[in-house]
Amino acid sequence: MSELFGNTQERRWYIIQTYSGYENKVKANLEQRIATMGMEDRIFRVLVPIEDKVFVKDGKTKRVRRKVFPSYVLVEMMLEDQSWYVVRHTPGVTGFVGSGNHPIPLSPREVEEIMSKIGKEAKPKVEVDFQIGDMIKVKAGPFAGQAGPVTGIDPDKGKIQFTVTIFGRETAAESDYTELEKI
C-alpha cells in the first residue's frame, strides 16, 4: 500500500458517510473490525450522534431520539494508511468527508459543539405545537378555564407565555406547555 497519509500520531475526529439508515450498523461493523484487526491503538471511538427531542402536539407529549447527522458517523482516530483502509472498507461506509481521498478532520470547536449538543446531561429539546398569536386554553393551574393568545415561547424551559383577561384586565401569564391546549 502506498503512503497516502504518512504516519501521524495525532488523534482527530473525522466524519464518515454511510448509506442512509445504516449508521448504527456501520458503527457495530467498524467496532468489530477494530477489535478483530487490532486497531484499538489507532481508532479510538465510533459515534452516531443522537439527541433527544420532546414534541408537544394537541397537548400530548412525545419523546423522540433523532440522529443529529443522518447518514454520517464520527470516528476518533489517528489517520494513517492502515486505519484509513479499515474504516474506508467497512461495509456500509461510502467514504470520508473531505476532498478526494484526503479526509478533513473536525476542528476542536466543531467537536466541542457536537459533544455539547449530544451531551448526556443536556435536557431534551422541546418542540411545541404552539405559535405566537395562537389562541390557547388553560387546562390546569391557577388560570384553568381561561383562554388567550400566545405571546411568547421558551422551548428550553418548556414554558409558554400568554395573556388572559382577569377582572376585565389583560394579564400576562406563563405556564408549562403540558397545561395548555390549542383552540
Disulfide bonds with the S-S distance in Angstrom:
none
